Amino acid sequence: MTVADQPLVLGIETSCDETGVGLVRGHTLLADAVASSVDEHARFGGVVPEVASRAHLEAMVPTIERACSEAGVRLADVDAVAVTSGPGLTGALLVGVAAAKALAIGLARPLYGVNHLAAHVAVDQLEHGSLPAPSIAMLVSGGHSSLLLVRDVTGDIEPLGATMDDAAGEAFDKVARVLGLPFPGGPHIDRAAREGDPAYVDFPRGLTGPRDLREHRYDFSFSGLKTAVARWVETRERDGQPVPVAHVAAAFQEAVVDVLTRKAVLACTEQGVDHLLIGGGVAANSRLRALAQERCDAAGVTLRVPRPGLCTDNGAMVAALGAELVARGAAPSPLDLPADSSMPVTEVVSR
């Protein structure tokens, strides 16, 4: 079957503050249109759910139109509609789910409500081809830090570990605020850290002690690290000393990526898996990519990381998972599918 003969799938992503619409045929990305409301949230220092929902409402139609224009297709050409039905912010999810239902009904096309985390795994196939089975996936974002054993991205995903408190991206945002850097914190800490010394402060590595590795071997915790950075900065300021932002950013970032990559490679070796996929917004971090590559090379593990634009929330990842479901002949979701803010990763598609 040629690319032109494969089903055209439209994907909608509205789990947080970005309205994403993607169009995919098989493993070929035709369009990835994103409208972000991050500037509207910046003055609050974080995402405000009501603001995000309103922004999705305003951006939905223009973003769909832009995606179709980029791909050179009409809505009538779409063979199936996929949408993030969870997890995420309830109000934001509802906007995307309602839009997808309207399209599915209006176009008389099948609807697939898919899992946000599974979509972050599936999007890598647009760049690197089919995902070897099994693979380990580490998803790191503002809301999630997860280690997954992926036997089949369309229906067999086993959680190995998750964040116990702050997700990695959340910790980046909070530390950036302590350092006086803008929201979202991840890109700004990444840039500042390039001029800093990662060994300037030896910040704690959460859940890496012997007892922690027995009880929470693949889990993550960044709350203690965040607090340690805040207290170090407060002490410095109280003593009337300047805060070396670049050095603190580098030391904090190193603590995060050290734990993430260490546990991800540990999962690969202990589970007998030789492919590691990293996805989610924090996967765009340059130091995470570099250290992951270094440690994967040493362990004989093949690393797969999508380009930065496909790591953050986007419609392409939803369309990619939808296209895989269509290709496998998976049954579509019912038209009364809900928006599930706590949808477990073991539920890849809403039934």
C-alpha positions as a Markdown table, in Angstrom:
| # | Residue | x | y | z |
|---|---|---|---|---|
| 1 | Met | 0.0 | 0.0 | 0.0 |
| 2 | Thr | 1.4 | 3.4 | -1.0 |
| 3 | Val | 1.3 | 6.4 | 1.3 |
| 4 | Ala | -1.5 | 7.9 | -0.8 |
| 5 | Asp | -3.6 | 4.8 | -0.2 |
| 6 | Gln | -3.3 | 4.8 | 3.5 |
| 7 | Pro | -6.2 | 6.3 | 5.7 |
| 8 | Leu | -5.9 | 10.1 | 6.5 |
| 9 | Val | -6.3 | 10.7 | 10.2 |
| 10 | Leu | -7.0 | 14.0 | 11.9 |
| 11 | Gly | -5.8 | 14.3 | 15.5 |
| 12 | Ile | -6.8 | 16.9 | 18.1 |
| 13 | Glu | -4.9 | 17.6 | 21.3 |
| 14 | Thr | -6.2 | 19.9 | 24.0 |
| 15 | Ser | -5.0 | 18.3 | 27.3 |
| 16 | Cys | -3.3 | 21.4 | 28.7 |
| 17 | Asp | -2.5 | 24.8 | 27.2 |
| 18 | Glu | -1.8 | 24.0 | 23.5 |
| 19 | Thr | -4.4 | 23.5 | 20.9 |
| 20 | Gly | -2.8 | 20.9 | 18.5 |
| 21 | Val | -4.2 | 19.6 | 15.2 |
| 22 | Gly | -2.3 | 17.1 | 13.1 |
| 23 | Leu | -2.9 | 15.2 | 9.9 |
| 24 | Val | -1.2 | 11.8 | 9.4 |
| 25 | Arg | -1.2 | 9.1 | 6.7 |
| 26 | Gly | 0.4 | 5.9 | 8.0 |
| 27 | His | 3.7 | 7.1 | 9.5 |
| 28 | Thr | 3.8 | 10.2 | 7.3 |
| 29 | Leu | 3.1 | 13.6 | 8.9 |
| 30 | Leu | 1.3 | 16.0 | 6.6 |
| 31 | Ala | 0.6 | 18.8 | 9.0 |
| 32 | Asp | 1.1 | 19.8 | 12.6 |
| 33 | Ala | -0.6 | 23.0 | 13.5 |
| 34 | Val | -0.3 | 24.3 | 17.1 |
| 35 | Ala | -1.8 | 27.3 | 18.8 |
| 36 | Ser | -0.3 | 27.9 | 22.3 |
| 37 | Ser | -1.9 | 30.0 | 25.1 |
| 38 | Val | 1.4 | 30.0 | 27.1 |
| 39 | Asp | 1.7 | 33.8 | 26.9 |
| 40 | Glu | -1.7 | 34.1 | 28.6 |
| 41 | His | -0.6 | 31.9 | 31.5 |
| 42 | Ala | 2.9 | 33.4 | 31.9 |
| 43 | Arg | 1.7 | 36.3 | 34.1 |
| 44 | Phe | 0.2 | 33.7 | 36.5 |
| 45 | Gly | 3.4 | 31.6 | 36.6 |
| 46 | Gly | 1.5 | 28.5 | 35.6 |
| 47 | Val | -1.4 | 27.1 | 33.6 |
| 48 | Val | -4.8 | 28.4 | 34.6 |
| 49 | Pro | -7.4 | 25.8 | 33.5 |
| 50 | Glu | -10.2 | 28.2 | 32.8 |
| 51 | Val | -7.9 | 30.4 | 30.6 |
| 52 | Ala | -6.7 | 27.3 | 28.8 |
| 53 | Ser | -10.2 | 26.1 | 28.1 |
| 54 | Arg | -11.3 | 29.5 | 26.7 |
| 55 | Ala | -8.2 | 29.6 | 24.5 |
| 56 | His | -8.9 | 26.2 | 23.1 |
| 57 | Leu | -12.5 | 27.3 | 22.1 |
| 58 | Glu | -11.1 | 30.4 | 20.3 |
| 59 | Ala | -8.3 | 28.5 | 18.6 |
| 60 | Met | -10.0 | 25.3 | 17.5 |
| 61 | Val | -11.5 | 26.2 | 14.2 |
| 62 | Pro | -8.6 | 28.3 | 12.9 |
| 63 | Thr | -6.1 | 25.6 | 13.9 |
| 64 | Ile | -8.1 | 22.9 | 12.1 |
| 65 | Glu | -8.3 | 25.2 | 9.0 |
| 66 | Arg | -4.5 | 25.8 | 9.2 |
| 67 | Ala | -3.7 | 22.1 | 9.4 |
| 68 | Cys | -5.8 | 21.3 | 6.4 |
| 69 | Ser | -4.2 | 24.1 | 4.5 |
| 70 | Glu | -0.7 | 23.0 | 5.4 |
| 71 | Ala | -1.6 | 19.4 | 4.3 |
| 72 | Gly | -3.4 | 20.5 | 1.1 |
| 73 | Val | -6.5 | 18.5 | 2.0 |
| 74 | Arg | -10.1 | 19.1 | 2.8 |
| 75 | Leu | -12.0 | 18.0 | 5.9 |
| 76 | Ala | -14.0 | 15.8 | 3.6 |
| 77 | Asp | -10.8 | 13.9 | 2.8 |
| 78 | Val | -10.3 | 12.8 | 6.4 |
| 79 | Asp | -11.0 | 9.0 | 7.0 |
| 80 | Ala | -11.0 | 9.1 | 10.8 |
| 81 | Val | -10.8 | 11.5 | 13.7 |
| 82 | Ala | -8.7 | 11.0 | 16.8 |
| 83 | Val | -8.7 | 13.1 | 20.0 |
| 84 | Thr | -7.0 | 13.1 | 23.4 |
| 85 | Ser | -9.7 | 12.0 | 25.8 |
| 86 | Gly | -7.3 | 11.9 | 28.8 |
| 87 | Pro | -5.4 | 12.4 | 31.0 |
| 88 | Gly | -5.3 | 16.2 | 31.3 |
| 89 | Leu | -7.3 | 19.2 | 32.5 |
| 90 | Thr | -11.0 | 18.3 | 32.4 |
| 91 | Gly | -12.2 | 21.6 | 30.9 |
| 92 | Ala | -9.5 | 21.6 | 28.3 |
| 93 | Leu | -10.1 | 18.0 | 27.3 |
| 94 | Leu | -13.8 | 18.7 | 27.0 |
| 95 | Val | -13.2 | 21.3 | 24.3 |
| 96 | Gly | -11.2 | 18.9 | 22.2 |
| 97 | Val | -13.5 | 15.9 | 22.7 |
| 98 | Ala | -16.6 | 18.0 | 21.8 |
| 99 | Ala | -14.9 | 19.3 | 18.6 |
| 100 | Ala | -13.8 | 15.8 | 17.6 |
| 101 | Lys | -17.3 | 14.4 | 18.2 |
| 102 | Ala | -18.8 | 17.2 | 16.0 |
| 103 | Leu | -16.3 | 16.4 | 13.2 |
| 104 | Ala | -16.9 | 12.7 | 13.5 |
| 105 | Ile | -20.7 | 13.1 | 13.3 |
| 106 | Gly | -20.6 | 15.8 | 10.6 |
| 107 | Leu | -18.2 | 13.8 | 8.4 |
| 108 | Ala | -19.7 | 10.4 | 9.3 |
| 109 | Arg | -16.2 | 9.2 | 10.2 |
| 110 | Pro | -15.0 | 6.9 | 13.0 |
| 111 | Leu | -13.9 | 8.5 | 16.2 |
| 112 | Tyr | -11.0 | 7.4 | 18.4 |
| 113 | Gly | -10.5 | 8.8 | 21.9 |
| 114 | Val | -6.9 | 8.1 | 22.8 |
| 115 | Asn | -4.6 | 8.3 | 25.7 |
| 116 | His | -2.3 | 11.3 | 25.9 |
| 117 | Leu | 0.7 | 9.3 | 27.2 |
| 118 | Ala | 0.3 | 6.6 | 24.6 |
| 119 | Ala | 0.2 | 9.3 | 21.9 |
| 120 | His | 3.6 | 10.7 | 23.2 |
| 121 | Val | 5.0 | 7.2 | 22.5 |
| 122 | Ala | 3.3 | 6.8 | 19.1 |
| 123 | Val | 4.6 | 10.1 | 17.7 |
| 124 | Asp | 8.1 | 8.8 | 17.5 |
| 125 | Gln | 7.0 | 6.5 | 14.7 |
| 126 | Leu | 6.6 | 9.5 | 12.4 |
| 127 | Glu | 10.4 | 10.0 | 12.5 |
| 128 | His | 11.9 | 6.7 | 13.3 |
| 129 | Gly | 9.4 | 4.1 | 11.9 |
| 130 | Ser | 7.7 | 1.3 | 13.8 |
| 131 | Leu | 8.5 | 1.0 | 17.5 |
| 132 | Pro | 10.3 | -2.2 | 18.3 |
| 133 | Ala | 8.4 | -4.4 | 20.7 |
| 134 | Pro | 9.0 | -4.4 | 23.5 |
| 135 | Ser | 10.5 | -1.0 | 24.2 |
| 136 | Ile | 10.9 | 1.1 | 27.4 |
| 137 | Ala | 9.3 | 4.6 | 27.1 |
| 138 | Met | 10.1 | 7.4 | 29.5 |
| 139 | Leu | 7.7 | 10.2 | 29.4 |
| 140 | Val | 8.7 | 13.5 | 31.1 |
| 141 | Ser | 6.5 | 16.6 | 31.0 |
| 142 | Gly | 4.9 | 19.2 | 33.3 |
| 143 | Gly | 2.3 | 16.7 | 34.5 |
| 144 | His | 4.0 | 13.3 | 34.1 |
| 145 | Ser | 7.2 | 11.5 | 34.8 |
| 146 | Ser | 6.6 | 7.9 | 33.8 |
| 147 | Leu | 8.5 | 4.7 | 32.9 |
| 148 | Leu | 6.5 | 2.3 | 30.7 |
| 149 | Leu | 7.1 | -1.1 | 29.2 |
| 150 | Val | 5.5 | -0.9 | 25.8 |
| 151 | Arg | 4.8 | -4.2 | 24.2 |
| 152 | Asp | 2.2 | -2.7 | 21.8 |
| 153 | Val | 1.4 | 1.0 | 21.6 |
| 154 | Thr | -2.2 | 0.3 | 20.6 |
| 155 | Gly | -3.1 | -1.8 | 23.6 |
| 156 | Asp | -0.3 | -3.3 | 25.8 |
| 157 | Ile | 1.4 | -0.7 | 27.9 |
| 158 | Glu | 2.6 | -1.6 | 31.4 |
| 159 | Pro | 3.5 | 1.1 | 33.9 |
| 160 | Leu | 6.8 | 0.4 | 35.7 |
| 161 | Gly | 7.2 | 3.7 | 37.6 |
| 162 | Ala | 5.8 | 7.2 | 38.0 |
| 163 | Thr | 6.3 | 10.4 | 39.8 |
| 164 | Met | 5.5 | 10.3 | 43.5 |
| 165 | Asp | 5.0 | 14.1 | 43.7 |
| 166 | Asp | 6.2 | 16.9 | 41.4 |
| 167 | Ala | 6.7 | 15.8 | 37.8 |
| 168 | Ala | 10.0 | 16.8 | 36.2 |
| 169 | Gly | 8.5 | 19.6 | 34.1 |
| 170 | Glu | 6.7 | 21.0 | 37.1 |
| 171 | Ala | 9.9 | 21.1 | 39.1 |
| 172 | Phe | 11.6 | 23.0 | 36.2 |
| 173 | Asp | 8.8 | 25.6 | 36.3 |
| 174 | Lys | 9.0 | 26.0 | 40.1 |
| 175 | Val | 12.8 | 26.3 | 40.2 |
| 176 | Ala | 12.7 | 28.8 | 37.3 |
| 177 | Arg | 10.4 | 30.9 | 39.4 |
| 178 | Val | 12.8 | 30.8 | 42.3 |
| 179 | Leu | 15.6 | 31.9 | 40.0 |
| 180 | Gly | 13.6 | 34.7 | 38.5 |
| 181 | Leu | 13.3 | 33.0 | 35.1 |
| 182 | Pro | 10.2 | 33.2 | 32.9 |
| 183 | Phe | 7.4 | 30.6 | 32.5 |
| 184 | Pro | 7.6 | 28.0 | 31.2 |
| 185 | Gly | 10.8 | 27.2 | 33.0 |
| 186 | Gly | 12.2 | 24.3 | 31.0 |
| 187 | Pro | 13.6 | 26.1 | 28.0 |
| 188 | His | 14.9 | 29.0 | 30.2 |
| 189 | Ile | 16.7 | 26.7 | 32.6 |
| 190 | Asp | 18.2 | 24.7 | 29.7 |
| 191 | Arg | 19.6 | 27.9 | 28.1 |
| 192 | Ala | 20.9 | 29.3 | 31.4 |
| 193 | Ala | 22.5 | 26.0 | 32.4 |
| 194 | Arg | 24.7 | 26.1 | 29.3 |
| 195 | Glu | 26.7 | 28.9 | 30.9 |
| 196 | Gly | 26.8 | 27.2 | 34.3 |
| 197 | Asp | 28.8 | 24.5 | 36.2 |
| 198 | Pro | 26.6 | 21.4 | 37.0 |
| 199 | Ala | 28.9 | 20.5 | 39.8 |
| 200 | Tyr | 28.6 | 23.9 | 41.5 |
| 201 | Val | 26.0 | 22.6 | 44.0 |
| 202 | Asp | 25.5 | 18.9 | 44.8 |
| 203 | Phe | 21.7 | 18.8 | 44.9 |
| 204 | Pro | 19.9 | 15.7 | 46.1 |
| 205 | Arg | 18.9 | 12.8 | 43.8 |
| 206 | Gly | 15.4 | 11.7 | 44.9 |
| 207 | Leu | 14.6 | 8.0 | 45.3 |
| 208 | Thr | 18.1 | 6.8 | 44.5 |
| 209 | Gly | 19.1 | 5.4 | 48.0 |
| 210 | Pro | 19.3 | 1.7 | 48.7 |
| 211 | Arg | 16.0 | 1.6 | 50.5 |
| 212 | Asp | 14.3 | 3.8 | 47.8 |
| 213 | Leu | 15.6 | 1.5 | 45.1 |
| 214 | Arg | 14.0 | -1.5 | 46.8 |
| 215 | Glu | 10.6 | 0.1 | 47.3 |
| 216 | His | 10.4 | 2.7 | 44.4 |
| 217 | Arg | 12.9 | 1.3 | 41.9 |
| 218 | Tyr | 11.5 | 3.0 | 38.9 |
| 219 | Asp | 9.6 | 5.8 | 40.6 |
| 220 | Phe | 10.6 | 9.5 | 40.6 |
| 221 | Ser | 10.4 | 12.3 | 43.2 |
| 222 | Phe | 11.5 | 15.9 | 42.5 |
| 223 | Ser | 9.7 | 17.7 | 45.3 |
| 224 | Gly | 12.7 | 17.4 | 47.7 |
| 225 | Leu | 15.1 | 18.6 | 44.9 |
| 226 | Lys | 12.9 | 21.6 | 44.3 |
| 227 | Thr | 12.8 | 22.5 | 48.0 |
| 228 | Ala | 16.6 | 22.1 | 48.3 |
| 229 | Val | 17.1 | 24.6 | 45.5 |
| 230 | Ala | 14.7 | 27.0 | 47.0 |
| 231 | Arg | 16.4 | 26.8 | 50.4 |
| 232 | Trp | 19.9 | 27.2 | 48.9 |
| 233 | Val | 18.8 | 30.3 | 47.1 |
| 234 | Glu | 17.0 | 31.7 | 50.2 |
| 235 | Thr | 20.1 | 31.2 | 52.3 |
| 236 | Arg | 22.3 | 32.9 | 49.7 |
| 237 | Glu | 20.0 | 35.9 | 49.5 |
| 238 | Arg | 19.7 | 36.1 | 53.3 |
| 239 | Asp | 23.5 | 36.3 | 53.5 |
| 240 | Gly | 23.5 | 39.2 | 51.0 |
| 241 | Gln | 25.3 | 37.2 | 48.3 |
| 242 | Pro | 24.4 | 37.1 | 44.6 |
| 243 | Val | 22.6 | 34.0 | 43.3 |
| 244 | Pro | 24.7 | 32.5 | 40.4 |
| 245 | Val | 21.6 | 31.7 | 38.3 |
| 246 | Ala | 23.5 | 29.8 | 35.6 |
| 247 | His | 25.3 | 27.6 | 38.1 |
| 248 | Val | 22.2 | 26.8 | 40.1 |
| 249 | Ala | 20.2 | 26.1 | 36.9 |
| 250 | Ala | 23.0 | 23.7 | 35.7 |
| 251 | Ala | 23.2 | 21.9 | 39.0 |
| 252 | Phe | 19.5 | 21.5 | 39.3 |
| 253 | Gln | 19.1 | 20.3 | 35.7 |
| 254 | Glu | 21.9 | 17.8 | 36.2 |
| 255 | Ala | 20.2 | 16.4 | 39.3 |
| 256 | Val | 17.0 | 15.9 | 37.3 |
| 257 | Val | 18.5 | 14.3 | 34.2 |
| 258 | Asp | 20.8 | 12.2 | 36.2 |
| 259 | Val | 17.9 | 10.5 | 38.0 |
| 260 | Leu | 15.8 | 10.2 | 34.9 |
| 261 | Thr | 18.4 | 8.6 | 32.7 |
| 262 | Arg | 19.8 | 6.4 | 35.4 |
| 263 | Lys | 16.4 | 4.9 | 36.1 |
| 264 | Ala | 15.4 | 4.6 | 32.4 |
| 265 | Val | 18.6 | 2.7 | 31.5 |
| 266 | Leu | 18.2 | 0.6 | 34.6 |
| 267 | Ala | 14.7 | -0.4 | 33.5 |
| 268 | Cys | 16.0 | -1.3 | 30.0 |
| 269 | Thr | 18.7 | -3.6 | 31.4 |
| 270 | Glu | 16.6 | -5.2 | 34.0 |
| 271 | Gln | 13.6 | -5.8 | 31.7 |
| 272 | Gly | 15.9 | -7.1 | 28.9 |
| 273 | Val | 14.8 | -4.4 | 26.5 |
| 274 | Asp | 17.3 | -2.8 | 24.1 |
| 275 | His | 15.3 | 0.3 | 22.9 |
| 276 | Leu | 14.5 | 3.4 | 25.0 |
| 277 | Leu | 12.1 | 6.1 | 23.8 |
| 278 | Ile | 12.0 | 9.4 | 25.5 |
| 279 | Gly | 8.9 | 11.7 | 25.0 |
| 280 | Gly | 7.1 | 14.6 | 26.6 |
| 281 | Gly | 8.0 | 18.2 | 26.8 |
| 282 | Val | 11.1 | 17.7 | 29.0 |
| 283 | Ala | 12.5 | 15.4 | 26.3 |
| 284 | Ala | 13.3 | 18.7 | 24.4 |
| 285 | Asn | 16.0 | 19.4 | 27.1 |
| 286 | Ser | 19.4 | 19.3 | 25.5 |
| 287 | Arg | 21.2 | 17.9 | 28.6 |
| 288 | Leu | 18.7 | 15.1 | 29.0 |
| 289 | Arg | 19.2 | 14.1 | 25.4 |
| 290 | Ala | 23.0 | 14.2 | 25.7 |
| 291 | Leu | 23.2 | 12.2 | 28.9 |
| 292 | Ala | 20.6 | 9.7 | 27.8 |
| 293 | Gln | 22.6 | 9.1 | 24.6 |
| 294 | Glu | 25.8 | 8.7 | 26.6 |
| 295 | Arg | 24.3 | 6.2 | 29.0 |
| 296 | Cys | 22.4 | 4.3 | 26.4 |
| 297 | Asp | 25.5 | 3.9 | 24.3 |
| 298 | Ala | 27.4 | 2.5 | 27.4 |
| 299 | Ala | 24.6 | 0.0 | 28.1 |
| 300 | Gly | 24.1 | -1.1 | 24.5 |
| 301 | Val | 20.6 | 0.4 | 24.3 |
| 302 | Thr | 19.2 | 2.2 | 21.2 |
| 303 | Leu | 17.8 | 5.6 | 22.0 |
| 304 | Arg | 14.9 | 7.1 | 20.2 |
| 305 | Val | 13.8 | 10.7 | 20.8 |
| 306 | Pro | 11.5 | 12.7 | 18.5 |
| 307 | Arg | 12.6 | 16.1 | 17.4 |
| 308 | Pro | 11.8 | 18.8 | 20.0 |
| 309 | Gly | 8.7 | 20.1 | 18.2 |
| 310 | Leu | 7.1 | 16.6 | 18.5 |
| 311 | Cys | 8.0 | 16.2 | 22.2 |
| 312 | Thr | 5.7 | 19.0 | 23.4 |
| 313 | Asp | 1.9 | 18.5 | 23.2 |
| 314 | Asn | 0.8 | 18.4 | 19.6 |
| 315 | Gly | -1.9 | 17.1 | 17.3 |
| 316 | Ala | 0.5 | 15.0 | 15.3 |
| 317 | Met | 1.0 | 12.6 | 18.2 |
| 318 | Val | -2.7 | 12.1 | 18.5 |
| 319 | Ala | -3.1 | 11.6 | 14.7 |
| 320 | Ala | -0.1 | 9.2 | 14.8 |
| 321 | Leu | -1.8 | 7.0 | 17.4 |
| 322 | Gly | -5.1 | 7.2 | 15.6 |
| 323 | Ala | -3.5 | 6.2 | 12.4 |
| 324 | Glu | -1.9 | 3.1 | 14.1 |
| 325 | Leu | -5.3 | 2.1 | 15.5 |
| 326 | Val | -6.9 | 2.5 | 12.1 |
| 327 | Ala | -4.2 | 0.4 | 10.5 |
| 328 | Arg | -4.6 | -2.3 | 13.1 |
| 329 | Gly | -8.4 | -2.4 | 12.5 |
| 330 | Ala | -9.1 | -1.3 | 16.0 |
| 331 | Ala | -12.8 | -0.6 | 16.9 |
| 332 | Pro | -13.6 | 3.1 | 17.2 |
| 333 | Ser | -14.7 | 4.7 | 20.4 |
| 334 | Pro | -18.4 | 5.4 | 21.1 |
| 335 | Leu | -19.7 | 8.8 | 20.2 |
| 336 | Asp | -20.6 | 9.4 | 23.9 |
| 337 | Leu | -16.9 | 8.9 | 25.0 |
| 338 | Pro | -16.1 | 11.0 | 28.1 |
| 339 | Ala | -13.2 | 13.3 | 28.8 |
| 340 | Asp | -11.3 | 11.4 | 31.5 |
| 341 | Ser | -8.8 | 13.6 | 33.4 |
| 342 | Ser | -7.3 | 10.6 | 35.1 |
| 343 | Met | -7.3 | 8.1 | 32.2 |
| 344 | Pro | -4.8 | 5.3 | 33.0 |
| 345 | Val | -2.1 | 4.6 | 30.5 |
| 346 | Thr | -3.2 | 1.0 | 30.3 |
| 347 | Glu | -6.3 | 2.3 | 28.6 |
| 348 | Val | -4.9 | 3.4 | 25.2 |
| 349 | Val | -8.3 | 4.1 | 23.5 |
| 350 | Ser | -11.7 | 4.9 | 25.1 |
| 351 | Arg | -14.3 | 2.2 | 24.8 |
